[in-house]
Amino acid sequence: MRSRNMTLWVVLGIVLILAFVGCGQYNGMVKEDENVKNAWGNVQSAYQRRADLIPNLVSTVQGEANFERGTLTDVINARANATAVKVDPNQLTPEQLEKFQQAQGQLSQALGRLLVVTENYPNLRANDAFRNLQYELAGTENRINTERNRFNTVVNSYNTKVRSFPNNIFAGMFGFRARPPFEAEQGAQTAPRVNFPTNQPGTATPNQRTLDTSKTR
């Protein structure tokens, strides 16, 4: 009888220890998961800020009577496609993230082409509203890059936790899965290069400011 009671107490003790450890690991993974969701929200907010600037940019460029309409159309269509791609942080799979990246990358490339073409329009480049939009776009691209880096840092912390033993056991039990990070797109520069003329229209100087087009890994 004493032996049986001792066995029951041992089993109960093990169960309590596992429950205590499981609760701790679960709460830790919930915290990491919320950090990922918050970081993803910041990424989407940064991209949305860029999307919100584009209508004003298009409107300003349209004031140049001879501006290439096809270039503007590409930007408008790419913006529509990019804003149509919504990714629920709870469904952040590699496939969903790749789809999001492709749509945003196409918009970045369209913006890049637009800004290159504007170099041929001195009157447009001298427009104060257009110059201000250029600066705002440059700041937004930097913000996007910052938020992507932060997202990758948070995802790395989360993935390390849910993949580590014995956390991976509890992660499988409670439905926590690894999240994909942002990766550089092969063969594509998706962040537009924004040029800021510092002298007379039509010329460039070594001091000309450009936006870094390096991508986050």
C-alpha angles and dihedrals in degrees: 000000000000090000091052092049091049090052091050091050091049092049091046090049092052091049092050092048092050091047091050093047091044092053091050093049092045092052090047092052091047089055092049091046091053089050089055092049092049092049090049090051089054091050091052091046091054092050090046090054089057091048090051091055095053099074090057090046092051092046091052094047092048087065088073100086097207098042116134106265093199091062091052092047090054091054093047093049093044091051091051091051094046095049091047092062108087121176121197108219087224088059097044099145127159089253093052093046091049090052090050092048093049093052093047091044091055090052091049091052092048090050090048092054091047093053092047091053092051088066086077092060112070092179091055093047089051091054110111093212091053093048091050090051090051091055092047091050091050090051091048093051089052090050091050091052091048094050092047090053091049091048091052091050092052092045090051091053092047094047091048090055098047094044098046121096126281091010090066090064093055091040090058091047094050098038100251113150135181117271126222120244127217112272132194114264113242115243096357135100101207100175111079120237109235117201123204113197112219099187139027118336114270097033134083132206134203087252092062109131118232133182116245109250096195114128132227120254 
